[in-house]
Each structure stands twice: as structure tokens, then as C-alpha cells.
Amino acid sequence: MKIVIALGGNALIKPGEKGTTEEQIRNVENSVDGIVKLITEGHQVVITHGNGPQAGARLIRNEMAATEVFPDPLVVCVADTQGSMGYMIEQGLVNRLIKLGSRPRIATLVTQIEVNPNDPAFTKPTKPVGPFYTQEKAITKMRGGWKMVEDAGRGYRRVVPSPMPLRLVNPEALATLLENGFTVITGGGGGIPVYRDKAGHLTGIDAVIDKDLASVMIAKTLEADIVVILTGVEKVAINFKSGNPTWLDRMSVREAKSYLAQGEFPAGSMGPKIQAAIDFVEAFRDRKVLITSETKLSEALAGSTGTVIDNG
């Protein structure tokens, strides 16, 4: 099978940790048994990942070093975390496979993803990134052109556009690696957002692409058999904030759309995952999306846990 697996950025940093490189590599080694099993069984595996905590740390370093070196634009920070996180995930997988006596064939592909510069998201930035600021500091940043919002009494944060992903810039590279037996880590942090000018030249643009939507776009490009979205919970639930949530084994696309319309899946958490699942299943009506936690991947693929979204 051709399987696209989307890891959350928090999968590499556990509660109470500082998020050091050593911690993140260790966490990969300790939490990827399900992925390693798929690799050793001979499946074609593509791994995508979020980069929220890692990009946040990168932006804080940007801010603190601004008086000493020129700060990188957001698009370069996305590229940097794609490379650094790819390194950590790749090394963790390689080390785990070596321990099992398997010959690792893992490759990290730093990926540019094309967006539309006229996407409505660019007129209404909504994605919070980076550190918290005082009101005074936020006003200064806004005078410099940043969009800022107050965040739940914790201070002010920059918000940036989150445009829809259109297409991979170089899909042939990904296909070639897969065809030659490599597990590929790609599309990190939703990919590096770029657009084409009238001459067809590429230019990076400061934005953050939702990693689940990017993962599904990659899966559609590859015509994957299944998309697996790994998150912090074993199953999807409705009435999640109540004292008695209902955990779902399966949802049809019609049910998923209905729950979304009812506000069951908030935009800042499960909402993008459900929307991405709908997009994939509607594109390939005989295929499905599985949502579960990284520690339950094998059990979920065997059908004993997780939430499946399909056409019913």
C-alpha cells in the first residue's frame, strides 16, 4: 500500500520537555513502532509533519537575535524547520530500524508547495505564530506591518495567512524516491509556501499552510491508498468538551460535514483534520482516512481503534 502519515509537531515534544534536539530524536525512536512496522512490511510510506512548537522556537530566536543578525522571513523559518525536523525524524527512524536489524532507506525532501497569491487568506490572516508580546510591543510590530491579535489574556501574537495548498513544485522527486524503495519525509510544516509570477518564476511568501491540508494534497498527488492523521487522541469524539464525549469508530463524509457545520470540530484543533479527511475521501471515493494517536497506529490499522472516515 501507498500510505501518507501526518505527524503533529507536538509528537516530537512531550509535556514538560524543553524540546531539545536529543529529546525529539528520542521521542521519534520511542513512538514510531507502527510506522516502522509498515516500512518493514514493504509499504510505500510518506511522512508529513507539523512544526508548530519548533517554528515558534525558531521565531523566538529570530526575535532575540534581531539586534545582532538580520532576522529571517517566516518562509525561511518554515524551510529551516522542515530541514531540521526532517533530520530528527529521519535519524530516529534510521536508529530504530538499525536496532531491528533492518536496512534503513529513509530520505528527507525539503518541499515547496505552490499557493495562489490572491488567495483570500492573504487579506484575512488568522494563523497565530511565534511568541507572545505585550500590548506596547504589539503596537510597535503593527506599525511595522504585522497583523496582531490578543490571545486569551496571555498577550498578543502575530497572525499570518494560511492559504490553500495547490500543488507540489517537484512531485517527480517524491515519486522517484518512493519508486526506489525510500520512505520519504516531506511537506514539513505544511511545506514552504511559494507562488509563481507571470514569467513562471518562484517566489517564497510569508504564510503557513495547514499541514493536514498539505498532507492530503500530497496524498492526492501520489494517489495514496490511505491517509493516516496522527494526533493526541486515540479516536475522534463529538461532545468533546462535555463530561461525556462520544468516541467515534467511523464517520461517513456526510456525517463529518454535518458535525463540522454544528461546530463539533473547532478550527484550532480537530477541524482542519476532518476537513482534510473529507477532501481526500471525496477525491477517491473508494479510499479512507484514519485518525488516531501515534502510539496506537498498528492497532488502528488492524481495526481495533482509531476513527475511520469514508463514504459509508
Sequence and secondary structure as in RCSB ss.txt:
>XXXX:A:sequence
MKIVIALGGNALIKPGEKGTTEEQIRNVENSVDGIVKLITEGHQVVITHGNGPQAGARLIRNEMAATEVFPDPLV
VCVADTQGSMGYMIEQGLVNRLIKLGSRPRIATLVTQIEVNPNDPAFTKPTKPVGPFYTQEKAITKMRGGWKMVE
DAGRGYRRVVPSPMPLRLVNPEALATLLENGFTVITGGGGGIPVYRDKAGHLTGIDAVIDKDLASVMIAKTLEAD
IVVILTGVEKVAINFKSGNPTWLDRMSVREAKSYLAQGEFPAGSMGPKIQAAIDFVEAFRDRKVLITSETKLSEA
LAGSTGTVIDNG
>XXXX:A:secstr
 EEEEEE GGGGS TT    HHHHHHHHHHH HHHHHHHHTT EEEEEE  HHHHHHHHHHHHHTTTTS    HH
HHHHHHHHHHHHHHHHHHHHHHHHTT    EEEE  EEE  TT GGGGS  EEEEEEE HHHHHHHHHTT EEEE
 TTS EEEEE      EES HHHHHHHHHTT EEEE GGG EEEEE TTS EEE S    HHHHHHHHHHHHT S
EEEEEESSSSEEESTTSSS EEESEEEHHHHHHHHHTT S TTTTHHHHHHHHHHHHHSTT EEEEEEGGGHHHH
HTTSSSEEEE  
